[in-house]
Amino acid sequence: MSGEAVTSPPVPGVADVLQRLLGAVAERGDLALLAWALAASFFALMLLRESASASRRFDAFVRELARFNRRFSGDDR
């Protein structure tokens, strides 16, 4: 070691990464790949959103079923 300071390259921000990614896609002409990736991401987001909604509906169903069972089993809490 000659006593020189070792510096790491700066970490790019999200905007920089996206800008470089979009530039590379446009440069290579992979617009179909970009469209596919965006559509797949959109549908994955919709799937997660619907899954969370279904989970809330199922939770409400289970609570109502437990309430029903308590009412007719004689366990009045």
MARMI-807478 format. One record per residue: residue number from 1; y, z, x of N, C-alpha, C, O in turn. Coordinates in Angstrom, 1 decimal. Layout:
BEGIN
pos,n.v,n.w,n.u,ca.v,ca.w,ca.u,c.v,c.w,c.u,o.v,o.w,o.u
NUM,Y,Z,X,Y,Z,X,Y,Z,X,Y,Z,X
...
***
This chain:
BEGIN
pos,n.v,n.w,n.u,ca.v,ca.w,ca.u,c.v,c.w,c.u,o.v,o.w,o.u
1,-1.2,0.0,0.8,0.0,0.0,0.0,1.2,0.0,0.9,1.3,0.7,1.9
2,2.2,-0.8,0.6,3.4,-0.9,1.4,4.5,-0.1,0.8,5.7,-0.3,1.2
3,4.3,0.7,-0.2,5.3,1.6,-0.8,6.1,0.9,-1.9,7.1,1.4,-2.4
4,5.6,-0.3,-2.3,6.3,-1.0,-3.4,5.9,-0.4,-4.7,4.7,0.0,-4.9
5,6.8,-0.3,-5.6,6.5,0.2,-7.0,5.7,-0.8,-7.8,6.1,-2.0,-7.7
6,4.7,-0.4,-8.4,3.9,-1.3,-9.3,4.5,-1.1,-10.7,4.5,-0.1,-11.3
7,4.9,-2.3,-11.2,5.4,-2.3,-12.6,4.4,-3.1,-13.5,3.9,-4.1,-13.1
8,4.3,-2.6,-14.7,3.5,-3.3,-15.7,4.3,-4.2,-16.5,5.5,-4.0,-16.7
9,3.8,-5.3,-17.0,4.5,-6.3,-17.8,5.0,-5.6,-19.1,4.3,-4.7,-19.6
10,6.1,-6.0,-19.6,6.6,-5.4,-20.9,5.6,-5.7,-22.0,5.0,-6.8,-22.1
11,5.5,-4.8,-22.9,4.6,-4.9,-24.1,5.4,-5.7,-25.1,6.4,-5.3,-25.6
12,4.8,-6.9,-25.6,5.6,-7.6,-26.5,5.5,-7.0,-27.9,4.6,-6.3,-28.3
13,6.6,-7.2,-28.7,6.6,-6.6,-30.0,5.8,-7.5,-31.0,5.4,-8.6,-30.6
14,5.7,-7.0,-32.2,4.9,-7.8,-33.2,5.6,-9.1,-33.5,4.9,-10.1,-33.6
15,6.9,-9.1,-33.6,7.6,-10.4,-33.9,7.4,-11.4,-32.8,7.3,-12.6,-33.0
16,7.4,-10.9,-31.5,7.2,-11.8,-30.4,5.8,-12.4,-30.4,5.6,-13.6,-30.2
17,4.8,-11.6,-30.7,3.4,-12.1,-30.8,3.3,-13.1,-31.9,2.6,-14.1,-31.8
18,3.8,-12.8,-33.1,3.7,-13.7,-34.2,4.4,-15.0,-33.9,3.9,-16.1,-34.3
19,5.6,-14.9,-33.3,6.3,-16.1,-32.9,5.5,-17.0,-32.0,5.4,-18.2,-32.1
20,4.9,-16.4,-31.0,4.1,-17.1,-30.0,2.8,-17.7,-30.7,2.4,-18.8,-30.4
21,2.2,-16.9,-31.6,1.0,-17.4,-32.3,1.4,-18.6,-33.2,0.7,-19.6,-33.2
22,2.5,-18.5,-34.0,2.9,-19.6,-34.8,3.2,-20.8,-34.0,3.0,-22.0,-34.4
23,3.9,-20.6,-32.8,4.2,-21.7,-31.9,3.0,-22.4,-31.4,2.9,-23.6,-31.3
24,2.0,-21.6,-31.0,0.7,-22.2,-30.5,0.0,-23.0,-31.6,-0.6,-24.0,-31.4
25,0.0,-22.4,-32.8,-0.7,-23.1,-34.0,0.0,-24.5,-34.2,-0.6,-25.5,-34.4
26,1.4,-24.4,-34.3,2.1,-25.7,-34.6,2.0,-26.7,-33.4,1.9,-27.9,-33.7
27,1.9,-26.2,-32.2,1.8,-27.1,-31.0,0.4,-27.8,-31.0,0.3,-28.9,-30.7
28,-0.6,-27.0,-31.4,-2.0,-27.6,-31.4,-2.3,-28.4,-32.6,-3.3,-29.1,-32.7
29,-1.5,-28.2,-33.7,-1.8,-28.9,-34.9,-2.9,-28.2,-35.7,-3.5,-28.9,-36.5
30,-3.0,-26.9,-35.6,-4.1,-26.2,-36.3,-3.5,-25.6,-37.6,-3.8,-24.4,-37.9
31,-2.8,-26.4,-38.3,-2.2,-25.8,-39.5,-3.2,-25.5,-40.6,-3.0,-24.6,-41.4
32,-4.3,-26.3,-40.6,-5.4,-26.0,-41.5,-6.0,-24.6,-41.2,-6.3,-23.9,-42.1
33,-6.1,-24.3,-39.9,-6.7,-23.0,-39.5,-5.7,-21.9,-39.9,-6.1,-20.9,-40.4
34,-4.4,-22.1,-39.7,-3.4,-21.1,-40.1,-3.5,-20.9,-41.6,-3.4,-19.8,-42.1
35,-3.6,-22.0,-42.4,-3.6,-21.9,-43.9,-4.9,-21.1,-44.3,-4.8,-20.3,-45.2
36,-6.0,-21.4,-43.6,-7.2,-20.7,-44.0,-7.1,-19.2,-43.6,-7.5,-18.4,-44.4
37,-6.5,-18.9,-42.5,-6.4,-17.5,-42.1,-5.4,-16.7,-43.0,-5.7,-15.6,-43.4
38,-4.4,-17.4,-43.4,-3.4,-16.7,-44.4,-4.1,-16.5,-45.7,-3.9,-15.5,-46.3
39,-4.8,-17.5,-46.2,-5.5,-17.4,-47.5,-6.6,-16.3,-47.4,-6.7,-15.5,-48.4
40,-7.3,-16.3,-46.4,-8.4,-15.2,-46.2,-7.8,-13.9,-46.2,-8.3,-12.9,-46.7
41,-6.7,-13.7,-45.5,-6.0,-12.4,-45.4,-5.5,-12.0,-46.8,-5.6,-10.8,-47.2
42,-4.9,-13.0,-47.5,-4.4,-12.7,-48.9,-5.6,-12.2,-49.8,-5.4,-11.2,-50.5
43,-6.7,-12.9,-49.7,-7.8,-12.5,-50.6,-8.4,-11.2,-50.2,-8.9,-10.5,-51.0
44,-8.4,-10.9,-48.9,-8.9,-9.6,-48.4,-8.0,-8.5,-48.9,-8.5,-7.4,-49.3
45,-6.7,-8.7,-48.9,-5.8,-7.7,-49.4,-6.0,-7.5,-50.9,-5.9,-6.4,-51.4
46,-6.2,-8.6,-51.6,-6.4,-8.5,-53.1,-7.7,-7.7,-53.4,-7.8,-6.9,-54.3
47,-8.7,-8.0,-52.6,-10.0,-7.3,-52.7,-9.8,-5.8,-52.5,-10.4,-5.0,-53.2
48,-9.1,-5.4,-51.4,-8.9,-4.0,-51.2,-8.1,-3.4,-52.3,-8.4,-2.2,-52.7
49,-7.1,-4.1,-52.8,-6.3,-3.5,-53.9,-7.1,-3.3,-55.1,-7.0,-2.3,-55.8
50,-8.0,-4.3,-55.5,-8.8,-4.2,-56.7,-9.9,-3.1,-56.5,-10.2,-2.4,-57.4
51,-10.4,-2.9,-55.2,-11.3,-1.9,-54.9,-10.7,-0.5,-55.2,-11.4,0.4,-55.7
52,-9.5,-0.3,-54.7,-8.8,1.0,-54.9,-8.6,1.2,-56.4,-8.8,2.4,-56.9
53,-8.3,0.2,-57.2,-8.1,0.3,-58.6,-9.4,0.7,-59.3,-9.4,1.5,-60.2
54,-10.4,0.0,-58.9,-11.8,0.3,-59.5,-12.2,1.7,-59.2,-12.8,2.4,-60.0
55,-11.9,2.2,-58.0,-12.2,3.6,-57.6,-11.5,4.6,-58.5,-12.0,5.6,-58.9
56,-10.2,4.3,-58.8,-9.4,5.2,-59.6,-10.0,5.2,-61.0,-10.1,6.3,-61.7
57,-10.4,4.0,-61.5,-11.0,4.0,-62.9,-12.3,4.7,-63.0,-12.6,5.4,-63.9
58,-13.1,4.6,-61.9,-14.4,5.3,-61.9,-14.2,6.8,-61.8,-14.9,7.5,-62.5
59,-13.2,7.2,-61.0,-12.9,8.6,-60.9,-12.5,9.2,-62.3,-12.9,10.3,-62.7
60,-11.6,8.5,-63.0,-11.2,8.9,-64.4,-12.4,9.0,-65.3,-12.5,9.9,-66.1
61,-13.3,8.0,-65.2,-14.5,8.0,-66.0,-15.4,9.2,-65.7,-15.9,9.9,-66.7
62,-15.6,9.6,-64.5,-16.4,10.7,-64.1,-15.8,12.0,-64.6,-16.5,12.9,-65.1
63,-14.4,12.1,-64.5,-13.8,13.3,-65.0,-14.0,13.4,-66.5,-14.2,14.5,-67.0
64,-13.8,12.3,-67.3,-14.0,12.4,-68.7,-15.5,12.7,-69.1,-15.7,13.5,-70.0
65,-16.4,12.2,-68.3,-17.8,12.5,-68.5,-18.1,14.0,-68.3,-18.8,14.6,-69.0
66,-17.5,14.6,-67.2,-17.7,16.0,-67.0,-17.0,16.8,-68.1,-17.6,17.8,-68.5
67,-15.9,16.4,-68.6,-15.2,17.1,-69.7,-16.1,17.1,-70.9,-16.3,18.1,-71.6
68,-16.6,15.9,-71.2,-17.6,15.7,-72.3,-18.8,16.7,-72.2,-19.1,17.4,-73.2
69,-19.4,16.7,-71.0,-20.6,17.5,-70.8,-20.2,19.0,-70.9,-21.0,19.7,-71.5
70,-19.1,19.4,-70.4,-18.7,20.8,-70.6,-18.5,21.2,-72.1,-18.9,22.3,-72.5
71,-17.9,20.3,-72.8,-17.6,20.6,-74.2,-18.9,20.7,-75.0,-19.0,21.6,-75.9
72,-19.9,19.9,-74.8,-21.1,20.0,-75.6,-22.2,20.8,-75.0,-23.3,20.9,-75.5
73,-22.0,21.4,-73.8,-23.0,22.2,-73.2,-22.8,23.7,-73.5,-23.6,24.5,-73.2
74,-21.6,24.0,-74.0,-21.3,25.4,-74.3,-20.6,26.0,-73.2,-20.3,27.2,-73.3
75,-20.3,25.3,-72.1,-19.6,25.9,-70.9,-18.1,25.6,-71.1,-17.6,24.6,-70.7
76,-17.4,26.6,-71.7,-16.0,26.4,-72.0,-15.1,26.9,-70.9,-14.8,28.1,-70.9
77,-14.8,26.1,-70.0,-13.9,26.5,-68.9,-12.5,25.9,-69.0,-11.7,26.1,-68.2
***
